[in-house]
Amino acid sequence: MTDRTITGDWHPGSIPENVHLEAGAYIETTYSFHLYRSTHRKGMVLGTNSSAYIGCMFDMGPEAQLTVGAYTLLNGLWLIADRSVSIGAYCLISWNVVIMDNFRASADVAERRQMLETFAGCRKPEVFAPVAPRPVVLDDNVWVGFDCCILPGVHIGEGSVIGARSVVTADVPPYTIAAGNPARLIRPLNKEHDVVANRSS
């Protein structure tokens, strides 16, 4: 791709060179890259016919990578990544979802105070507290409801559904409904029915 702008975009930006778009991938506005700082060779990969609509923000540090599978829909996702977030194929990420692989602040009070003193007077702080990121993985066919927050280190298994306004602090097994704050396992889903439905469509 030579022209990295988007036709009809209200924001006068461009798609970063290390963002790889597979066939049919769609990005609604380059404003989604306002906080994008990844310098990784493949900082972001959007799979075949995947889409990122208005409201998405890719807040990614210099070493961050995001991979999004085919036919996945990102509808207003705020991504905070400093290492790795992987979202599988045929996933539905509803509006106002936050996925983060790093809290970017220490749980220690003294360290947070020092961080805030360092940031004082900075219009655009670029230095974060030394908190190690933990990769986040969403397998294929995951549905995340609106206003959810998925925290560092979480792995959500294939075919699972996360109820609206949940805070996911621990792994979710495949084909499971989880909801709440913190999210708890509600009930299993019928994997066989899902597989048969997909084969018949």
Secondary structure by P-SEA (a helix, b strand, c coil): cccccccccccccccccccccccccccccccccccccccccccbbbcccccccccccccccccbbbbbcccccccccbbbbccbbbbbcbbbbccbbbbbccccccccaaaaaaaaaaaccccccccccbbbbbbbbbccbbbbccbbbbccbbbbccbbbbccbbbbccccccbbbbbcccccccccccaaaaaaaaaac
